[in-house]
Amino acid sequence: MSRNIVLITSGQPSLNPRLVKEADALIEAGYNVTVIYQYWNNWATNLDEKLLPQKKWKAIRIGGDPLKEKVTYWRTRVILKIAQKLIKSLGFNNNLAELAIGRCTFQLVKKAKHTPGDLYIAHNLAALPAAVLAAKHNNAKCGFDAEDLHRYEMSDDNLNDDVRLKKYLEEKYFPQVNYLTTSSPEIAKKYESFFPSLTFNTVLNVFPKNDTELITRNNNNEPLKLFWFSQNVGLSRGLQDVFGALKIIENEKIEFHILGYLSKQVKTELDQIIQHLNFNQLPKIIFHPPIESTELTRFASKFDIGLATEPGFSINNDIALSNKIFTYTQAGLAIVASDTTAQKQFMEAFPNMGAIYEKKNSASLASILKNYIEHIDLLVQHQAQSELYAKEKLNWETEKEKFLSIIQQIINS
């Protein structure tokens, strides 16, 4: 008889490609899979409408939305705001922490409890209580995927409200799960220092092998095409480094392509940064709207260099390996990454596919880009090595086996 596995997220499938890859892998392995999720934003909803009909697993959305289920949506928002205020005076007990961590945590709990499962897997900290409580309710097992070092996502200050809340929930629920995974070795190492009795298995945030023919690379007559993406374009991810570098080498032929949701406020702030740099000739910067994750590798392959510009603004940001790098390898791009702890170690472990620059140092980044412009042969070599790593090791086909092995061991024990 097929086993039932329930994946739970406080986001949306289109915002969590890692969850989608797990759900697909579990379906392929013969499990019955249900994904429970909540509304996050409109553009992800539009992408979900394209994504979900292609999937063999069942998807259930809870918690309403601001367009079609307004009453439920706004009620959950009000409860969230009240809980976040109450914990400042009453503390985290009496389920206030669960109410304060996410808009729909208790709706996720309720739906998960009433969804039959042999194993419940939480993605995102706000979904963790749902997985643990549903597993207890149904005499099942549960797991958690820590894609980030959650307690230090927003701040490194142990007295910060967000740090204290997430630390409380980690300490309350981590010991109750049957397995834990992370997305980088450094995150696993850090969590194991907090929880010496627990094991954190690393499953890299890689993507399936790219079977399509990659687009022809740069030559001396074309501009150097840089690529950076995120779900949301913001100013906390090192874009300032790139703009500063473009100013230093402004006489070179360069295009900078940015993909992600771009709010009017952020667009205005980016324009102000560019104006402040006082370019003699404005750089060619092209913005692209969000696309389906399944299209991202093919889209990225049109460019030459993938930029991973993390500034290390928090402990988590310093030790996380974002899915940017793994998208770039599948697209066959040379990778230029800032020297955060995780990225530096990764680039040293997989040499000759790019370069590391000193974060917050535009001159360091400009020097690397200038070198690629002057040595196109080096760029082509690094692109080829990046593509080779993706085919041989840095792919979901490899990491999927680690994940499925963990699941099989837990569900059959």
Secondary structure, DSSP 8 states (H G I E B T S, - for coil): ---EEEEEESS-GGG-HHHHHHHHHHHHTT-EEEEEEE---HHHHHHHHHHGGG-SSEEEEES-BTTTBHHHHHHHHHHHHHHHHHHHHH-STTTHHHHHH-TTHHHHHHHHHTS--SEEEEESGGGHHHHHHHHHHTT-EEEEEESS-GGGSS-S-TTSHHHHHHHHHHHHHGGGSSEEEESSHHHHHHHHHH-TTS--EE---------S-------TTS-EEEEEEEEE--SSSSHHHHHHHHHHTTTS-EEEEEEEE--HHHHHHHHHHHHHHT-SS--EEEEE----HHHHHHHHTTSSEEEE-----SHHHHH---HHHHHHHHTT-EEEEE--HHHHHHHHHS-SSEEEE-TT-HHHHHHHHHHHHH-HHHHHHHHHHHHHHHHHTSSHHHHHHHHHHHHHHHHH-
